[in-house]
Amino acid sequence: MEKSTESVKGKFLSGINLTIKPELNKVNRTGNAKKNAQAKVLLRKSKVLKAGVTANS
Amino acid sequence: MRYAYYTDIGIAFDYEVFDFVSTGINGSIYKRVVFTYIFQTEIYNLAFGDVLENGEIDDFSISDNKDMAKILSTISRIVKLFLDKYPNRKVFFSGSSPERTRLYRMAIGNNLEELSEIYDINAVLKNGDIVEFRRNLACVAFLIGIKS
């Protein structure tokens, strides 16, 4: 697979070497279905999110 | 975070999949972070775990490679990479068990000053309320955005 590198900026990311891996594009993105469902239930309960803002944004 | 982190990180073109290799007493173990759209317009779930032979993520695995701090430090940087790419998105995550959620809460609390310079960190409570993260606050998940 052809790979290429990406640059990063900032002290927090200092030293990180990012490599684009085309094979990662084919990875299953659905994640853990049970956890995603639990997250949705929690987030739907949130009055703050329903109002369109978060507590600290 | 004051901890070392893995510096060689693979990414998908869209910055929604990342992988790196944990090296420790049990050898080299592939780890993967996947950001999955879950809610409203911009909330993405962070899934993390070992990469299985079939390519799936096992988020219940306990590899016991004695590098937990280094892994968490690496994930905190992966979240930054994701949010730098998509500054309007927010990252939702929780542990695969209450113990792991507590571990994440402690890791955030122990590094709150540094992390708060970079992120807006919110805690998701059991009743779904979302409040600003505080140390020792009982919560079931976290919602992270990049500081604007």
Backbone of each chain as ProteinMPNN parsed JSONL, in Angstrom:
{"seq_chain_A": "MEKSTESVKGKFLSGINLTIKPELNKVNRTGNAKKNAQAKVLLRKSKVLKAGVTANS", "coords_chain_A": {"N_chain_A": [[0.838, -1.191, 0.0], [0.507, 2.22, -0.797], [1.897, 4.842, 1.08], [1.679, 7.931, 2.873], [2.959, 10.825, 4.56], [1.775, 13.0, 7.157], [1.886, 16.305, 8.413], [2.253, 17.616, 11.745], [1.333, 20.104, 14.162], [2.376, 22.074, 16.959], [3.117, 22.039, 20.488], [1.922, 20.094, 22.092], [1.584, 17.972, 20.396], [4.07, 17.275, 19.766], [6.689, 15.571, 18.146], [5.186, 13.565, 17.024], [4.648, 11.261, 14.45], [2.766, 11.121, 11.7], [1.195, 8.843, 9.611], [-0.444, 8.308, 6.654], [-2.528, 5.639, 6.079], [-3.77, 3.787, 3.627], [-5.18, 1.396, 3.92], [-6.606, 1.681, 6.244], [-8.84, 3.062, 5.583], [-10.684, 1.232, 4.915], [-11.628, 0.162, 7.164], [-14.061, -1.106, 9.445], [-16.487, 1.143, 10.467], [-18.465, 1.22, 12.298], [-18.163, 0.749, 14.972], [-18.693, -0.128, 18.442], [-21.729, -1.385, 18.679], [-23.532, -1.62, 20.799], [-22.499, 0.133, 22.715], [-22.662, 2.508, 21.291], [-25.42, 2.745, 21.088], [-26.101, 3.047, 23.783], [-24.848, 5.458, 24.272], [-26.341, 7.174, 22.645], [-28.83, 7.06, 23.908], [-28.205, 8.242, 26.364], [-27.397, 10.801, 25.517], [-29.704, 11.739, 24.357], [-31.214, 12.202, 26.56], [-30.241, 14.509, 27.476], [-30.897, 17.705, 28.419], [-29.443, 19.926, 27.963], [-28.077, 19.494, 25.577], [-30.225, 19.297, 23.887], [-30.961, 21.86, 23.747], [-29.034, 22.784, 22.174], [-26.535, 23.561, 22.962], [-23.493, 22.918, 24.795], [-22.343, 22.319, 28.166], [-19.862, 23.456, 28.484], [-18.789, 25.001, 26.289]], "CA_chain_A": [[0.0, 0.0, 0.0], [1.242, 3.48, -0.8], [1.644, 5.598, 2.299], [2.249, 9.27, 2.879], [2.999, 11.368, 5.906], [1.089, 14.251, 7.422], [2.614, 17.066, 9.423], [1.477, 18.055, 12.902], [1.843, 21.347, 14.735], [2.079, 22.339, 18.361], [3.914, 21.347, 21.503], [1.198, 18.93, 22.6], [1.726, 16.879, 19.431], [5.484, 17.241, 19.412], [7.329, 14.272, 17.911], [4.277, 12.577, 16.423], [4.785, 11.0, 13.019], [1.487, 10.641, 11.174], [1.303, 8.193, 8.309], [-1.732, 7.915, 6.079], [-2.55, 4.231, 5.677], [-4.988, 3.567, 2.838], [-5.95, 0.238, 4.385], [-7.487, 2.088, 7.343], [-10.105, 3.567, 5.024], [-11.622, 0.119, 4.748], [-11.978, -0.348, 8.491], [-15.448, -0.992, 9.885], [-16.618, 2.373, 11.261], [-19.678, 1.215, 13.113], [-17.805, 0.712, 16.389], [-19.424, -1.029, 19.314], [-23.132, -0.988, 18.492], [-24.188, -1.501, 22.107], [-22.045, 1.377, 23.333], [-23.23, 3.627, 20.537], [-26.829, 2.863, 21.464], [-26.134, 3.607, 25.14], [-24.466, 6.872, 24.163], [-27.481, 7.907, 22.084], [-29.85, 7.171, 24.959], [-27.733, 9.247, 27.315], [-27.374, 12.134, 24.914], [-31.093, 12.177, 24.132], [-31.727, 12.675, 27.844], [-29.604, 15.765, 27.845], [-31.629, 18.932, 28.129], [-28.477, 20.918, 27.482], [-27.815, 19.266, 24.162], [-31.442, 19.591, 23.128], [-30.968, 23.304, 23.54], [-28.041, 23.077, 21.159], [-25.233, 23.967, 23.502], [-22.996, 22.083, 25.87], [-22.072, 23.082, 29.374], [-18.539, 24.074, 28.494], [-18.376, 25.181, 24.903]], "C_chain_A": [[0.885, 1.258, 0.0], [0.882, 4.267, 0.45], [2.24, 6.989, 2.161], [2.192, 9.811, 4.29], [2.245, 12.684, 5.971], [1.899, 14.993, 8.477], [1.679, 17.456, 10.564], [2.135, 19.293, 13.482], [1.536, 21.389, 16.222], [2.864, 21.464, 19.316], [3.246, 20.05, 21.961], [1.385, 17.721, 21.69], [3.18, 16.678, 19.025], [5.998, 15.802, 19.239], [6.446, 13.249, 17.222], [4.505, 12.49, 14.911], [3.477, 10.385, 12.532], [1.694, 10.038, 9.791], [-0.087, 7.813, 7.816], [-1.626, 6.476, 5.586], [-3.849, 3.958, 4.917], [-5.833, 2.398, 3.342], [-6.894, 0.596, 5.536], [-8.803, 2.67, 6.837], [-11.159, 2.475, 4.934], [-12.113, -0.439, 6.082], [-13.467, -0.137, 8.772], [-15.61, 0.205, 10.817], [-17.789, 2.32, 12.238], [-19.373, 1.173, 14.605], [-18.625, -0.321, 17.141], [-20.888, -0.602, 19.331], [-23.836, -0.769, 19.828], [-23.793, -0.179, 22.774], [-22.603, 2.596, 22.608], [-24.683, 3.853, 20.92], [-26.958, 3.477, 22.857], [-25.813, 5.1, 25.115], [-25.638, 7.694, 23.642], [-28.563, 8.115, 23.128], [-29.464, 8.261, 25.943], [-27.85, 10.648, 26.741], [-28.778, 12.651, 24.647], [-31.707, 12.708, 25.419], [-31.288, 14.103, 28.122], [-30.426, 16.973, 27.429], [-30.688, 19.956, 27.516], [-28.246, 20.741, 25.989], [-29.05, 19.563, 23.314], [-31.533, 21.093, 22.835], [-29.873, 23.743, 22.568], [-26.71, 23.553, 21.659], [-24.782, 22.963, 24.556], [-22.596, 22.966, 27.037], [-20.812, 23.915, 29.253], [-18.071, 24.253, 27.054], [-18.415, 26.653, 24.52]], "O_chain_A": [[1.884, 1.329, 0.717], [-0.285, 4.35, 0.832], [3.197, 7.191, 1.414], [1.446, 9.298, 5.125], [2.098, 13.387, 4.972], [2.526, 14.373, 9.336], [0.472, 17.605, 10.373], [3.335, 19.509, 13.319], [0.553, 20.807, 16.682], [3.225, 20.328, 19.011], [3.914, 19.041, 22.189], [1.351, 16.58, 22.151], [3.472, 15.986, 18.049], [5.762, 14.939, 20.084], [6.917, 12.168, 16.869], [4.546, 13.498, 14.205], [3.128, 9.265, 12.907], [2.297, 10.657, 8.914], [-0.815, 7.083, 8.488], [-0.754, 6.14, 4.786], [-4.919, 3.906, 5.525], [-7.056, 2.407, 3.206], [-7.873, -0.11, 5.776], [-9.773, 2.758, 7.59], [-12.359, 2.746, 4.884], [-12.903, -1.382, 6.126], [-14.049, 0.877, 8.387], [-14.943, 0.277, 11.85], [-18.058, 3.3, 12.932], [-20.227, 1.522, 15.42], [-19.173, -1.256, 16.557], [-21.241, 0.417, 19.925], [-24.638, 0.154, 19.971], [-24.636, 0.531, 23.322], [-22.969, 3.591, 23.234], [-25.132, 4.991, 21.062], [-27.82, 4.325, 23.088], [-26.417, 5.896, 25.834], [-25.901, 8.789, 24.141], [-29.144, 9.195, 23.231], [-30.287, 9.1, 26.312], [-28.342, 11.564, 27.4], [-29.021, 13.856, 24.701], [-32.603, 13.552, 25.389], [-31.906, 14.81, 28.918], [-30.625, 17.229, 26.242], [-31.082, 20.749, 26.661], [-28.221, 21.712, 25.233], [-28.941, 20.02, 22.176], [-32.096, 21.523, 21.828], [-29.792, 24.911, 22.188], [-25.84, 23.915, 20.867], [-25.599, 22.248, 25.137], [-22.519, 24.189, 26.92], [-20.713, 24.979, 29.866], [-17.047, 23.694, 26.662], [-18.098, 27.004, 23.383]]}, "seq_chain_B": "MRYAYYTDIGIAFDYEVFDFVSTGINGSIYKRVVFTYIFQTEIYNLAFGDVLENGEIDDFSISDNKDMAKILSTISRIVKLFLDKYPNRKVFFSGSSPERTRLYRMAIGNNLEELSEIYDINAVLKNGDIVEFRRNLACVAFLIGIKS", "coords_chain_B": {"N_chain_B": [[-0.244, 16.149, 28.94], [1.899, 14.6, 31.261], [3.119, 12.343, 30.585], [4.918, 9.871, 28.643], [4.31, 9.197, 25.139], [3.052, 7.279, 22.38], [4.544, 7.761, 19.281], [4.45, 7.085, 16.611], [1.959, 7.02, 14.444], [-0.715, 5.724, 12.636], [-3.064, 6.789, 10.154], [-6.371, 7.097, 8.742], [-7.475, 8.469, 5.585], [-9.48, 10.331, 6.142], [-9.123, 11.028, 8.766], [-10.554, 9.663, 10.725], [-9.995, 7.192, 11.655], [-7.469, 5.743, 13.546], [-4.324, 4.208, 14.183], [-1.944, 2.542, 16.32], [1.013, 1.066, 17.785], [1.236, -0.704, 20.707], [3.846, -1.278, 22.897], [5.273, -3.514, 25.128], [5.559, -5.495, 28.116], [4.247, -7.736, 27.254], [4.761, -7.86, 24.61], [4.248, -6.651, 21.223], [1.343, -4.903, 20.464], [-1.355, -4.25, 18.416], [-3.233, -1.298, 18.444], [-6.309, 0.45, 18.124], [-8.124, 3.393, 17.285], [-11.321, 4.55, 16.672], [-13.454, 6.937, 15.344], [-16.812, 7.422, 15.5], [-19.779, 8.531, 14.028], [-22.486, 9.532, 16.029], [-24.603, 11.127, 17.032], [-26.889, 13.87, 16.731], [-25.577, 16.665, 14.977], [-22.804, 16.769, 15.163], [-21.55, 14.997, 16.951], [-19.333, 12.536, 17.942], [-18.565, 9.178, 18.642], [-15.916, 7.808, 20.507], [-14.215, 4.955, 19.875], [-12.154, 2.454, 21.179], [-9.561, 0.047, 21.226], [-7.991, -3.245, 21.179], [-6.816, -4.518, 18.056], [-8.401, -7.048, 16.422], [-7.892, -10.262, 14.734], [-9.779, -10.37, 12.721], [-10.075, -7.788, 12.116], [-11.822, -6.299, 13.604], [-12.516, -4.188, 16.479], [-11.586, -4.888, 19.769], [-12.912, -3.818, 22.537], [-12.975, -4.623, 25.103], [-10.703, -5.857, 25.796], [-7.912, -6.843, 27.788], [-4.847, -6.139, 27.749], [-2.676, -5.835, 29.35], [-0.108, -4.69, 29.136], [1.448, -3.081, 30.561], [1.614, -0.355, 29.971], [-0.305, 1.574, 30.292], [-0.572, 4.329, 31.001], [0.909, 5.517, 28.997], [-0.56, 4.796, 26.763], [-3.043, 6.089, 27.241], [-2.163, 8.709, 27.184], [-1.387, 8.848, 24.536], [-3.864, 8.499, 23.264], [-5.133, 10.837, 24.062], [-3.813, 12.631, 22.498], [-4.506, 11.778, 19.975], [-7.195, 12.432, 19.969], [-6.891, 15.182, 19.882], [-5.747, 15.49, 17.336], [-7.892, 14.647, 15.756], [-9.853, 16.566, 16.434], [-8.589, 18.881, 15.692], [-8.694, 18.603, 12.99], [-11.434, 18.539, 12.595], [-12.892, 20.915, 13.879], [-15.466, 21.623, 14.736], [-16.678, 19.41, 15.689], [-17.589, 17.149, 18.377], [-16.297, 14.939, 20.846], [-17.439, 11.992, 22.176], [-17.025, 9.809, 24.86], [-16.759, 6.8, 26.798], [-15.877, 4.412, 29.336], [-15.47, 0.86, 28.726], [-16.382, -0.417, 30.854], [-17.574, 0.301, 34.192], [-15.317, 0.567, 35.807], [-13.301, 1.218, 34.022], [-14.245, 3.626, 33.066], [-13.995, 5.095, 35.385], [-11.219, 5.056, 35.601], [-10.517, 6.602, 33.358], [-11.645, 8.989, 34.148], [-10.043, 9.625, 36.341], [-7.579, 9.891, 35.061], [-8.051, 12.111, 33.431], [-8.628, 13.985, 35.421], [-6.189, 14.098, 36.802], [-4.637, 15.42, 35.02], [-5.772, 17.794, 34.49], [-5.254, 20.586, 34.299], [-3.46, 20.925, 32.145], [-4.888, 19.667, 30.062], [-7.186, 21.196, 29.969], [-6.352, 23.509, 28.829], [-6.402, 22.938, 26.214], [-8.727, 21.569, 25.551], [-12.343, 21.769, 25.763], [-13.871, 20.332, 28.374], [-16.355, 18.18, 29.263], [-18.535, 16.53, 31.568], [-20.658, 13.718, 31.431], [-23.53, 13.017, 33.097], [-25.278, 10.442, 34.992], [-28.007, 10.832, 34.634], [-28.089, 12.007, 32.225], [-27.542, 14.67, 32.128], [-25.284, 17.271, 31.237], [-22.336, 18.553, 32.326], [-19.754, 20.882, 33.266], [-16.577, 19.392, 33.477], [-15.323, 18.198, 36.545], [-12.887, 17.371, 38.999], [-13.232, 14.193, 40.56], [-15.945, 14.072, 40.186], [-18.826, 12.179, 39.913], [-19.443, 10.445, 37.041], [-20.676, 9.185, 33.895], [-19.74, 9.287, 31.381], [-17.882, 11.185, 28.912], [-17.613, 14.343, 27.258], [-16.007, 15.935, 24.791], [-14.629, 18.862, 23.442], [-12.797, 20.96, 21.141], [-10.894, 23.703, 22.288], [-11.854, 26.93, 21.424]], "CA_chain_B": [[0.005, 15.086, 29.921], [3.322, 14.526, 31.552], [3.565, 10.993, 30.273], [5.374, 9.587, 27.286], [3.235, 8.739, 24.266], [3.514, 6.668, 21.141], [4.661, 8.841, 18.287], [4.186, 6.605, 15.25], [0.507, 6.84, 14.388], [-1.297, 5.585, 11.305], [-4.393, 7.412, 10.065], [-7.126, 7.011, 7.485], [-7.491, 9.756, 4.886], [-10.441, 11.274, 6.724], [-8.793, 11.257, 10.177], [-11.541, 9.072, 11.632], [-9.417, 5.936, 12.153], [-6.059, 5.884, 13.898], [-3.776, 3.057, 14.89], [-0.566, 2.601, 16.803], [1.429, -0.206, 18.371], [1.639, -0.712, 22.11], [4.951, -2.207, 23.132], [5.454, -3.696, 26.563], [6.042, -6.794, 28.598], [3.59, -8.815, 26.501], [5.078, -7.747, 23.189], [3.667, -5.552, 20.44], [-0.101, -5.109, 20.312], [-1.988, -3.197, 17.622], [-4.367, -0.595, 19.053], [-7.021, 1.269, 17.135], [-9.139, 4.358, 17.711], [-12.254, 4.865, 15.586], [-14.467, 7.935, 15.681], [-18.045, 7.043, 14.81], [-20.876, 9.48, 14.195], [-23.579, 8.925, 16.797], [-25.744, 11.915, 17.511], [-27.022, 15.241, 16.248], [-24.778, 16.941, 13.787], [-21.35, 16.78, 15.273], [-21.045, 14.225, 18.087], [-18.716, 11.285, 17.502], [-18.136, 8.282, 19.709], [-14.555, 7.294, 20.415], [-14.064, 3.528, 20.189], [-10.73, 2.141, 21.305], [-9.266, -1.292, 21.705], [-7.043, -4.049, 20.404], [-7.287, -4.92, 16.743], [-8.468, -8.502, 16.311], [-7.478, -10.789, 13.428], [-10.805, -10.064, 11.713], [-10.088, -6.342, 11.892], [-12.713, -5.626, 14.555], [-11.895, -3.686, 17.702], [-12.027, -5.5, 21.025], [-12.745, -2.771, 23.553], [-12.962, -5.232, 26.435], [-9.439, -6.569, 25.969], [-6.976, -6.408, 28.828], [-3.573, -6.65, 27.228], [-1.756, -5.823, 30.481], [1.239, -4.47, 28.595], [2.104, -2.158, 31.505], [1.852, 0.952, 29.348], [-1.611, 2.245, 30.276], [-0.425, 5.79, 30.984], [1.404, 5.905, 27.668], [-1.687, 4.633, 25.836], [-4.008, 7.174, 27.465], [-1.529, 9.927, 26.7], [-1.454, 8.783, 23.069], [-5.258, 8.724, 22.854], [-5.45, 12.264, 24.244], [-3.26, 13.332, 21.326], [-5.32, 11.396, 18.816], [-8.394, 13.281, 20.04], [-6.486, 16.517, 19.408], [-5.589, 15.412, 15.88], [-9.243, 14.564, 15.191], [-10.571, 17.834, 16.614], [-7.917, 19.897, 14.861], [-9.205, 18.406, 11.631], [-12.875, 18.834, 12.599], [-13.068, 21.684, 15.131], [-16.867, 21.752, 15.158], [-17.165, 18.141, 16.239], [-17.302, 16.832, 19.768], [-15.984, 13.527, 21.027], [-18.095, 11.351, 23.318], [-16.441, 8.507, 25.179], [-16.913, 6.226, 28.135], [-15.167, 3.15, 29.428], [-16.275, -0.32, 28.438], [-16.875, -0.876, 32.157], [-17.494, 1.418, 35.146], [-13.938, 0.71, 36.293], [-12.52, 1.943, 33.013], [-14.707, 5.02, 33.058], [-13.356, 5.714, 36.545], [-9.806, 5.237, 35.246], [-10.429, 7.758, 32.46], [-11.948, 10.188, 34.94], [-8.846, 9.932, 37.131], [-6.526, 10.352, 34.147], [-8.382, 13.499, 33.055], [-8.492, 14.82, 36.616], [-4.776, 14.267, 37.146], [-3.977, 16.251, 34.002], [-6.826, 18.725, 34.1], [-4.756, 21.912, 33.921], [-2.907, 20.873, 30.789], [-5.921, 19.31, 29.096], [-8.165, 22.283, 29.882], [-5.824, 24.538, 27.925], [-6.602, 22.482, 24.832], [-10.083, 21.057, 25.33], [-13.494, 21.971, 26.635], [-14.122, 18.983, 28.891], [-17.627, 18.057, 29.961], [-18.881, 15.224, 32.114], [-22.043, 13.312, 31.213], [-24.001, 12.371, 34.321], [-26.134, 9.278, 34.768], [-29.339, 11.255, 34.176], [-27.956, 12.619, 30.909], [-27.097, 16.065, 32.202], [-23.894, 17.505, 30.843], [-21.804, 19.65, 33.139], [-18.316, 21.045, 33.143], [-15.857, 18.349, 34.22], [-14.588, 18.518, 37.766], [-12.267, 16.189, 39.611], [-14.026, 13.386, 41.496], [-17.374, 14.139, 39.879], [-19.295, 10.885, 39.408], [-20.013, 10.617, 35.702], [-20.708, 7.93, 33.141], [-19.1, 9.486, 30.075], [-17.234, 12.484, 28.74], [-17.871, 14.992, 25.981], [-14.827, 16.782, 24.64], [-14.513, 19.694, 22.247], [-11.527, 21.702, 21.098], [-11.064, 25.097, 22.726], [-11.783, 27.832, 20.263]], "C_chain_B": [[1.511, 14.908, 30.086], [3.914, 13.174, 31.136], [4.092, 10.887, 28.845], [4.177, 9.132, 26.452], [3.844, 8.111, 23.027], [3.483, 7.715, 20.038], [4.386, 8.378, 16.855], [2.716, 6.205, 15.143], [0.051, 6.764, 12.936], [-2.682, 6.2, 11.289], [-5.052, 7.068, 8.739], [-7.151, 8.406, 6.857], [-8.365, 10.788, 5.592], [-10.207, 11.553, 8.211], [-9.853, 10.703, 11.136], [-11.093, 7.704, 12.16], [-7.93, 6.151, 12.377], [-5.575, 4.548, 14.443], [-2.338, 3.286, 15.319], [-0.252, 1.266, 17.473], [1.865, 0.018, 19.806], [2.776, -1.718, 22.263], [5.204, -2.302, 24.632], [5.834, -5.118, 26.891], [5.392, -7.962, 27.862], [3.787, -8.674, 24.995], [4.417, -6.555, 22.532], [2.204, -5.85, 20.151], [-0.684, -3.934, 19.528], [-3.198, -2.626, 18.348], [-5.022, 0.262, 17.984], [-8.029, 2.184, 17.81], [-10.0, 4.672, 16.499], [-13.27, 5.88, 16.102], [-15.695, 7.66, 14.824], [-19.135, 8.061, 15.089], [-22.003, 8.822, 14.993], [-24.787, 9.819, 16.996], [-25.681, 13.335, 16.99], [-26.038, 15.468, 15.107], [-23.306, 16.646, 13.964], [-20.803, 15.956, 16.439], [-20.578, 12.85, 17.61], [-18.281, 10.463, 18.71], [-16.71, 7.827, 19.457], [-14.565, 5.828, 20.81], [-12.578, 3.223, 20.192], [-10.561, 0.706, 21.769], [-8.195, -1.968, 20.883], [-7.661, -4.395, 19.058], [-7.241, -6.45, 16.659], [-8.071, -8.957, 14.9], [-8.497, -10.467, 12.338], [-10.944, -8.559, 11.468], [-11.017, -5.58, 12.819], [-11.907, -5.124, 15.756], [-12.466, -4.43, 18.894], [-11.831, -4.481, 22.14], [-12.876, -3.307, 24.975], [-11.619, -5.898, 26.747], [-8.623, -5.974, 27.122], [-5.619, -6.959, 28.426], [-2.49, -6.642, 28.29], [-0.309, -5.653, 30.032], [2.021, -3.456, 29.429], [2.452, -0.813, 30.875], [0.564, 1.775, 29.301], [-1.483, 3.762, 30.205], [0.018, 6.268, 29.609], [0.278, 5.803, 26.632], [-2.69, 5.777, 26.0], [-3.449, 8.507, 26.98], [-1.573, 9.99, 25.17], [-2.88, 9.082, 22.596], [-5.637, 10.2, 23.01], [-4.918, 13.069, 23.066], [-4.025, 12.977, 20.051], [-6.614, 12.217, 18.797], [-8.068, 14.686, 19.532], [-6.349, 16.525, 17.879], [-6.955, 15.416, 15.191], [-9.947, 15.923, 15.27], [-9.882, 18.993, 15.9], [-8.446, 19.822, 13.428], [-10.669, 18.84, 11.528], [-13.223, 19.633, 13.855], [-14.506, 21.847, 15.596], [-17.415, 20.474, 15.786], [-16.852, 18.044, 17.728], [-17.129, 15.325, 19.897], [-16.617, 13.03, 22.313], [-17.332, 10.063, 23.614], [-16.746, 8.105, 26.607], [-16.116, 4.943, 28.158], [-16.078, 1.991, 29.061], [-16.778, -0.969, 29.721], [-16.828, 0.332, 33.096], [-16.077, 1.648, 35.664], [-13.094, 1.498, 35.293], [-12.956, 3.403, 32.921], [-14.07, 5.773, 34.219], [-11.878, 5.971, 36.279], [-9.631, 6.461, 34.344], [-10.674, 9.055, 33.228], [-10.728, 10.606, 35.758], [-7.737, 10.484, 36.241], [-6.783, 11.797, 33.719], [-8.159, 14.421, 34.247], [-7.046, 15.095, 36.976], [-4.041, 15.188, 36.176], [-4.884, 17.399, 33.562], [-6.298, 20.087, 33.639], [-4.268, 21.906, 32.466], [-4.005, 20.612, 29.759], [-6.931, 20.448, 28.904], [-7.663, 23.442, 29.025], [-6.138, 24.209, 26.468], [-8.065, 22.172, 24.551], [-11.109, 21.73, 26.235], [-13.918, 20.578, 27.088], [-15.411, 18.981, 29.691], [-17.822, 16.628, 30.463], [-20.354, 14.946, 31.822], [-22.485, 12.529, 32.444], [-24.976, 11.249, 33.983], [-27.51, 9.667, 34.232], [-29.297, 11.958, 32.826], [-27.539, 14.073, 30.947], [-25.617, 16.161, 31.834], [-23.41, 18.742, 31.578], [-20.303, 19.757, 32.905], [-17.605, 20.012, 34.022], [-15.184, 18.927, 35.456], [-13.997, 17.224, 38.311], [-13.256, 15.515, 40.569], [-15.536, 13.494, 41.288], [-17.809, 12.791, 39.3], [-19.962, 11.092, 38.058], [-19.926, 9.286, 34.963], [-20.044, 8.062, 31.774], [-18.54, 10.907, 30.018], [-17.572, 13.022, 27.355], [-16.822, 16.093, 25.817], [-14.914, 17.586, 23.35], [-13.179, 20.417, 22.269], [-11.81, 23.133, 21.546], [-10.929, 26.022, 21.526], [-10.98, 29.08, 20.617]], "O_chain_B": [[2.278, 15.056, 29.134], [5.104, 12.926, 31.335], [3.763, 11.69, 27.972], [3.151, 8.729, 27.0], [4.994, 8.374, 22.672], [2.511, 8.456, 19.89], [4.118, 9.202, 15.981], [2.293, 5.184, 15.684], [0.383, 7.622, 12.118], [-3.4, 6.147, 12.287], [-4.38, 6.786, 7.747], [-6.877, 9.401, 7.529], [-8.031, 11.972, 5.633], [-11.007, 12.241, 8.844], [-10.025, 11.224, 12.238], [-11.755, 7.129, 13.024], [-7.224, 6.672, 11.513], [-6.336, 3.833, 15.096], [-1.62, 4.111, 14.754], [-1.141, 0.444, 17.697], [2.751, 0.826, 20.083], [2.678, -2.86, 21.814], [5.333, -1.286, 25.316], [6.361, -5.85, 26.053], [5.937, -9.065, 27.854], [3.071, -9.289, 24.204], [4.07, -5.575, 23.191], [1.869, -6.923, 19.651], [-0.533, -2.776, 19.918], [-4.071, -3.363, 18.807], [-4.364, 0.737, 17.059], [-8.696, 1.804, 18.772], [-9.489, 5.016, 15.433], [-13.866, 5.697, 17.164], [-15.631, 7.663, 13.595], [-19.388, 8.414, 16.241], [-22.427, 7.708, 14.686], [-25.903, 9.314, 17.118], [-24.613, 13.925, 16.827], [-25.716, 14.541, 14.364], [-22.626, 16.304, 12.996], [-19.68, 16.204, 16.876], [-21.32, 12.107, 16.967], [-17.707, 10.984, 19.666], [-16.342, 7.499, 18.328], [-14.887, 5.491, 21.949], [-11.837, 3.674, 19.319], [-11.324, 0.215, 22.601], [-7.573, -1.361, 20.011], [-8.877, -4.545, 18.939], [-6.183, -7.061, 16.806], [-7.934, -8.139, 13.991], [-8.135, -10.308, 11.172], [-11.813, -8.115, 10.716], [-11.009, -4.349, 12.827], [-10.787, -5.567, 16.011], [-13.681, -4.584, 19.018], [-10.718, -4.3, 22.633], [-12.887, -2.538, 25.936], [-11.427, -6.438, 27.837], [-8.653, -4.77, 27.38], [-5.287, -8.105, 28.727], [-1.493, -7.353, 28.165], [0.589, -6.367, 30.48], [3.112, -3.03, 29.05], [3.47, -0.208, 31.211], [0.363, 2.573, 28.385], [-2.197, 4.412, 29.442], [-0.445, 7.298, 29.12], [0.184, 6.635, 25.73], [-3.133, 6.365, 25.014], [-4.179, 9.333, 26.43], [-1.773, 11.056, 24.589], [-3.076, 9.831, 21.639], [-6.372, 10.747, 22.188], [-5.51, 14.078, 22.682], [-4.164, 13.809, 19.155], [-7.069, 12.643, 17.736], [-8.874, 15.303, 18.836], [-6.788, 17.466, 17.217], [-7.154, 16.093, 14.182], [-10.557, 16.373, 14.3], [-10.53, 19.978, 15.544], [-8.619, 20.838, 12.755], [-11.094, 19.422, 10.53], [-13.791, 19.081, 14.798], [-14.736, 22.184, 16.757], [-18.508, 20.477, 16.352], [-15.989, 18.744, 18.258], [-17.732, 14.545, 19.159], [-16.371, 13.564, 23.395], [-17.027, 9.305, 22.693], [-16.96, 8.937, 27.488], [-15.719, 4.439, 27.107], [-17.302, 2.119, 29.081], [-17.514, -1.955, 29.678], [-16.109, 1.292, 32.819], [-15.682, 2.784, 35.928], [-12.279, 2.336, 35.676], [-12.135, 4.298, 32.724], [-13.657, 6.924, 34.079], [-11.346, 7.001, 36.693], [-8.713, 7.257, 34.538], [-10.016, 10.07, 33.0], [-10.417, 11.793, 35.858], [-7.041, 11.427, 36.617], [-5.858, 12.607, 33.651], [-7.578, 15.498, 34.112], [-6.709, 16.198, 37.408], [-2.953, 15.677, 36.479], [-4.789, 17.904, 32.444], [-6.831, 20.674, 32.697], [-4.626, 22.776, 31.672], [-4.048, 21.256, 28.711], [-7.464, 20.637, 27.811], [-8.453, 24.258, 28.552], [-6.139, 25.086, 25.605], [-8.583, 22.465, 23.473], [-10.786, 22.198, 27.327], [-14.282, 19.739, 26.264], [-15.538, 19.7, 30.682], [-17.343, 15.663, 29.867], [-21.197, 15.835, 31.95], [-21.89, 11.508, 32.791], [-25.437, 11.123, 32.849], [-28.111, 8.918, 33.462], [-30.315, 12.444, 32.334], [-27.216, 14.653, 29.91], [-24.826, 15.254, 32.09], [-23.988, 19.823, 31.47], [-19.672, 18.827, 32.404], [-17.99, 19.791, 35.17], [-14.567, 19.991, 35.416], [-14.537, 16.137, 38.109], [-14.008, 16.178, 41.284], [-16.313, 13.049, 42.133], [-17.236, 12.317, 38.319], [-20.937, 11.835, 37.95], [-19.193, 8.383, 35.364], [-19.815, 7.065, 31.09], [-18.703, 11.704, 30.942], [-17.788, 12.263, 26.41], [-16.762, 17.044, 26.597], [-15.236, 17.044, 22.293], [-12.512, 20.475, 23.302], [-12.852, 23.7, 21.216], [-10.002, 25.899, 20.725], [-10.805, 29.961, 19.775]]}, "name": "protein", "num_of_chains": 2, "seq": "MEKSTESVKGKFLSGINLTIKPELNKVNRTGNAKKNAQAKVLLRKSKVLKAGVTANSMRYAYYTDIGIAFDYEVFDFVSTGINGSIYKRVVFTYIFQTEIYNLAFGDVLENGEIDDFSISDNKDMAKILSTISRIVKLFLDKYPNRKVFFSGSSPERTRLYRMAIGNNLEELSEIYDINAVLKNGDIVEFRRNLACVAFLIGIKS"}
